[in-house]
Amino acid sequence: MLSVFICEDNLKQREDLEDTIQKYILIEELAMEVALSTANPEDILTHLKANSHITGLYFLDIDLQHDMNGITLASKIRELDATGKIVFVTTHGELAFLTFTHKIEALDYIIKTNEFEDREEKVRQCLQIAHERYIRDKKVEAKYYKVKINGKIHIIPFHEIMFFETSAARHTLILHLENGRLQYRGTMKEVENYSSEFVRVHHSVVANVQNIKLIDRKNMMLEMRNGETCSASMRGLKALDKRISLKGKGMENA
C-alpha cells in the first residue's frame, strides 16, 4: 500500500489537504492511506526510520516555521525512501528551481495562491499518477529485492538469491547470492514479508523457494541451485512443504 504523508504548519490548510486526499482515496478505492499528517518534519523522518520498507507520497510545504524547511526535508526523505513521490504545496513558487538544485525530482509543485478548486484538482491528479506508478513499480519490483548498504540501494533479481541468514552482529543479515554474499542491516521478519518466494526454513534462515535444488530431510538441510547448503528445521520444512504445494513446485527430496 502506498503511504501518504503531509507536512504543513498551517492547521487549516493541513486539514483541508488531508480531507481532499482522504475523500479521493475513498471514492476511487485506491491502495493508499494517510500514514501521517503533521506540522513537524521530524515526525516524518522518525516514521520512515522506523518503517524502512515504506513507499510514500509526500505533500510538503516549503516554509514550515521550523529549523528544517520543506526542501531539506525532501532531501532527507530521498535518503530513506528513494522511490517516494514528492509534491510541494506552497506559496513560494519562485523556489521551484531549488528542487532541481537539490536533485529532488518532485512529482509536482502546487501553488497555494491558485483557486481552491484548482489546487484540489492538482492534488487529485497527483494521487492518481502516484497510485498508477506505484502499481506499475510493484509489478516490476515483484521480481527484484532491494537492499540498502552504505547509503546505496542494490536491486537484485530474485533468481540470483539463494537464501538469507542471520549474522552474529545484531540486526544484520547475510544475503547468499548465486555468486557472492552481501551483509546488510535488516531483519528476518522483513525478508519473510517481502515475497511469498521467501520461506523461513530455520529460525536463522530464509530460503528462496525458486532456487532450492534438494531437500535433505535426513540431515535437515537444503541444497541450493548453486551448490550451497543451509540448515532447516522440522517447523521450517513444514512451512516449505505448504508453500511448495500451493505453488505446485516439484523438487528433489533425499
Summary of the structure (lengths in Angstrom):
residues: 254
radius of gyration: 22.1
end to end distance: 40.6
largest distance: 71.9
contacts: 771
relative contact order: 0.09
helix: 39%
strand: 32%
